[in-house]
Amino acid sequence: MFRTRSLSLQIPGIGDIHDHWTGALTTPAPVLERLFLNCTNESSDLPSELFGDQAPSLTNLYLDCIRLPAPTPQAFHGLTILHCDEFDDLTLPAIAPLGQLKTLILSSWDSLSSLIVCAQSIDLFLVGSGPTVVERSVIASYFPNVKSIRYSLYHTMDDEGLDVLSRALDTRDEVTSLFVRWSQPLGIVSWEGSGRNTAALAIEVNSALLAVDVLPQWLLEYLEIPAVLERFTSHLQTATVTEEVWLLFMFVDIPGLKEATILLDEHTDYGKSSLFSYVNGSRSRSCTPALSTLRLSCQQRPPVKRHRNVAIRATHLARHIRVICVGRMLPTLILRDIVPVDPGTKELENLVGVILHEDSVYCADTEELESWTRGIEYPFRDAMTL
């Protein structure tokens, strides 16, 4: 253990592992930085003198079906990232003393009677069906200095999606930026099973990531609530949204919106999509008078890695610009993974000051988010099975 920096173990139970590893887990680990432990049979406990109370470099701990011991082992006092899948009256006293903790990931939340408070200033990640339904006021009573609360809706039932998303996006600040992106599942809890394998949405509000694994229909349903729509558009300056959400925003006054990115759906014929087939009727003014940059993106949803460009008729692009600009020129149009083709190239050029082209392969905002539970950070597929 003296030269081990990262250790991943999958075990049947602490009491059932080979004597070699029992000894290893009580041996000092001076350079160990990351520890991932998964118990395959039933919930287990850690050795009372883990690593001989000597693991000064350990900052990242992931426990799956293994209880965080209390009192807290000395080896854990330097933790900055902790995944705890059993959060109850027994584990709360073990978390409270972790003064260096910055990120806490909880995949369960049992009813608490303890009066202990965790005073750390942390980013709290809630995954699984249990923690995500806990009211913010309850969370704040145990974590009064929490910096942010982030929700994974991967295990949320369909009839609870709107409630959980409302809780996740219930910020009191004025919404000036909304950034929505497609993402692979980020909050899968192993013992809750794997439901949907399709890409979902990750949502940032005012540059803070608040919700992941969100189904598109939940976001649309949420934004269709009049009070919510007003809150999200009254002060909005930059927005990256799906095609469905943009179709909703098109008919709402967003006076301060300066830059917008639309994540286009895949269509066999883009001319028949609602976005490009709408023709301006009685509208005499633009709902987005300050819009200076419009980006249309055909980047593919994960997990597709291959790159391709999509050809869209310039007449379709010009028609949409006429609808949103209503009589004025759009200063900048950015086409990501899109090639405009005739007819209509000249018409489009007359409506736009500058047309720029982007390749999603080289765009920083298309980088995949890291998993909150299993994935690159938690390599149990490569763990040593005992």
N, C-alpha and C positions, 0 to 999 in steps of 0.2 A: 504493500500500500504506500510505500514511501515515495514512489515515482508516479502514482496514478493521479491523473487530473480529472478524468470523467469516468464514472462507474455506473453501469446499468445492470440491475439484477432482477430477474423474474423468478420468484421463489414460491414454493407451495405453502410456506409458513415459516416464521422465524425459528420455531422449534424443530422444524423438519429438515433444515438445510444441512449440507455436509459440514463436518467439523472444521474443514479448512476455511470455509467462508464464515462460519461462526467466529473463528479466531480472527479472520481478516476484518470483520466488522467491529472488533474491539481493539484493533491495532491502530496506532496513531497514523494519520493520513495528512502529512504536513502540506502537500501541494494539491490535494483534492479540491476541485472547484464546483463540480456538478455531480449530484447523486440522484439516481432514479431507481426507485424500488417499487416493484409491483408484486402483490401477493395474489396467486391464482386461485386459491381454495376459499379461504374465508379471512375476515379481517384479523389482522395480527398486530402484535406490539413490537417495538424496536428494543434492542438490548439497552439496558439502563446506562451502561457506560460505552456508548457508541464511539468508536475510534479512540477509545481511551481518553475521551474528553479533549482530544487534540486534533482539530481539523481547522486551523486558523484561516485557510483560504476558501473554505466552503461557503459559497454564496447562493447557489441554486439548488433547491430541493424539491423533488416531485415524489409524492407518496400516493400510491394507488392501492386502496384496500389495506392500508397500514395506518394505524392511529398515531398521531403526533403525541409523543409522550409528555407528561407533566409530572414533576417539574422539567423544564426544558433542558435538554442536554447541553453541556458547555459547548459541544461541537457545533451547535446551531446558532450561537449568539451572533455570528457574522452574516447570517442569511439576509440577502436583499430580495430574492424571489422565492416564493413558497407556493406550491400547489398542495392544498389540503382537501381531501375528499370526505372527511368526517369533521363537520363543524358543529360542536355541541358544547355543553357545559364542561366537558372534560378537556377539550382541545382549546377552548378560549383562554384558559390560564396559561397554556403553553405558548400561545401566539403573542400575548400581551407583553412579555419581556423582550421580544425581538426588536431591539431599538434601531437596528440598521435596515429593517424591512422597508422595501419600496413598492413591491408588487405582491399582492396576495390574490391567489386564484382559488375560489371556493366552488366545489361541485356538489355540495350538500349544505343544508341549513336546517338543523333540528330546532325545535322549540327550546328557547333559552330561559333559564331562571336566574342565571348568574348576574351579579351586579358589576362584574369586572368590565373595564373599558379599555379598548386598545387605542392608545393615544398617538400612535404613529401616523405620519402624513403619508398615505399610501394611495396607489392606484388599485382599486378593487375590481377584479374580474369575476363576474357571476356566470357560471355555466350550469347546465342541467336544469331539470324541471322544478327543483326545489328552491334554490336561491333566487331565481328570477321573479318569483311571485311575492317575495318579501317586500313590504312597503319601504320606501326610502326613509321614512321617519324612524322605522325600526332599525334599519342599517345605521343611520346617523347616531342612534342612541348607543351603539357599541363601537362605532368608528367615528367619533365626533370631528376628527381632523382629516377625514378622507378627502383626497384631492379630486378623484374622479371615480365614478361607478360605471362600469362597462358591462353590457349584457350580451350573452350569446342566446339566440332564440332557436338553436338547432333542435332542442328537445321540447320546444313549446308546441302545445296542441293547437290545432287550427282555430278552435273557438276561444283560445286565450291569446292569440297573436296580437290583436289590437291592444289589449290591456297591457301586456308586457312591453310592447313597443312604446305605448304612451308613457309608461313609467320610465323607460330608458331615455326618451327624448324630452322629458319634462324638465327643461332648463329654464331658469328665470331670466337669463340674459337675452338681450335683443339678438336675433339671428341675423348675422351679417354674411356668413358663408355656410354653404351646404355642399358637402362632397360625398357623392354616392359612387361606389365602385362594385364590380362583380368580384366575388371571392370564392375560393373553395371553402368547405366547412372548416371552421376554426375552433369550435367548442364541443367536440364529441366526447361524451362521458361514456367510458367503456361499458360500465354495468347498466346503463340505460338503453343500450343497444344502438345500432346504426340504422336510422330511418331513411332519410332522403340523401341521395348522393349528388344532387344537382347543385349547380352554383347558385349562391344567394347573394344578398347585398350586405356590404359593410357601410355604415353611415357615420360620417363625421359632421359635427356641428361646431362652428367657430373653431375649426382646427383640432377639435377634441373627438377622438373615436369613442362613440357612445354605444353602438349596437352592431353586432355582426350576425351572420346566418339568418338574415331577415328575408322572408319571401316577398317578392315584388308587390303582390296583391295587398300585403299588410301595410306597406308604406303608402300605397295609393289610397287605401281605405282610411288611413290615418290622416293624410293630407286633405282628404275630401271633407273633413270636419271643418265647418266655416271658421271657427275661432282659431283652429290650428293653422289653416291656410293663411289667415291674416297674419298670424305671428311669424310664420316662416317666409312671408313675402314683403312685409311692410318695410323692413330695413335690409333686405338681402342685397348684397353687392356682387358676390361670386357664387356660381352654382354649377355643379356637375350632377346631372340627374339622368334617369332613364327616359326613354322615349315617351312612355306613358305619363310620367310626371310632368315632362315638358308640355305635353298636350293639355295638361291641367293648368300649368303656369301661363300658357299663351293667352288666356282670356282673363287674367287677373292683373290688376295694376301693380307693377313692381318698379316703382320710380327710380330706385337706386341701383338696379342691376346693371353692372358694367361688363361682366364677362360670364358667358354661359357655355357649358359643354353638354352636348346631348349624346348619350350612349344609345346608338341606334340598334333596334332589333334587326334580326336577319329576315329579309323579305325576298321572295322569288322575284317580285316585281315591285320596286320601290315606288313606282308611280301610283300604285294602288294603296300604299300605306296612308293612314290618316294624316301623318305629318306632312307629306308632300302632295296630297290630293286636295287639301283644303284650299278653297279659293276665297280671298277676302271679299266680303260682301258689303255690309253697311258700316264697317269700322272706318272712322275718319281720323283716328289717331293711334299711335303705337302705345301698347301697354308697357313697353320697355324703352322709354325715350333715351335713357342713358347708356343703352347697350352699345359697346364699342367693339367687342370681340365675341364672335360666335364660332365655336368649334363643333364640328360634326365628326363623330368617331364611330368607326366600324370595327374597332378592335374586338377580337374574339373573347368569349368568356372562358375562364379556366374550367377544366384543366387542359384545354386545347393549347398546345404550344406553337403549332406551326403558324407561319405568318402568310397573309395574303392581302391583296388590295381588292377593293370592291369598286366596280364601275357603276356610277350613277349618272343619269342624264342631267346635264346642266340645267335643263328647263325645270326639272323637279327642284333643284337647289334654289334656282331663281324664284320660283313660285313661293317657297317658304320664306325667303328673305323679304319679298314684297308684303307678305302677311304680317311679319313681326316688325318691320320697319315703317311701313305705311308712308310712302312718299319721301323717305330720306335714304341716304346712302349708308350702308353698313361699312364702318372704317376697315375692319379686318375680319376675314373669313379664314378659318383654319380647317383643313380637311385632313383627318387622321385615318390612314389606311383607305383613303377614298380617291378615286380618279374620276374627275368630271369628264363626260364624253358628250359629243354633239348628239342631238341638236341643242342649241341654247348657250354655247360657250360665250359668244359675244354679249348676249343678254345678261349673263351672270357677271361678266366683267364690268358692265355698265352700272351694276347695282352695288359693287363692292370696291372699296379703295384698294385693298391689297388682298391677294389670295395666297396663303401659305400652305405648305404640305408637311405633314408629320408622319413618321414611322413609329408605331407603338413599341417596336423593339427597343428603341432608344429613348423612350419617355420614362422619367422617374416615377410618375404617378401611376404607372401600370405594373410596378413591381408587386409581387404577391406578398400578402401579409403573413406573418408567422403564426403557426398554430398556437392556440392558448393551452391546449391539452397535449394531444399526441401529434407527432410530426417531427420536423427537423429538431425542435428543441427537446423532444422527449422520445428518443429512439428505442422504444421497447421492441420493435421488430428486429433490432440488432442486439437485443439484450442477451446476456448469458443466462440460460435457463438452468436452474438447479433442482 
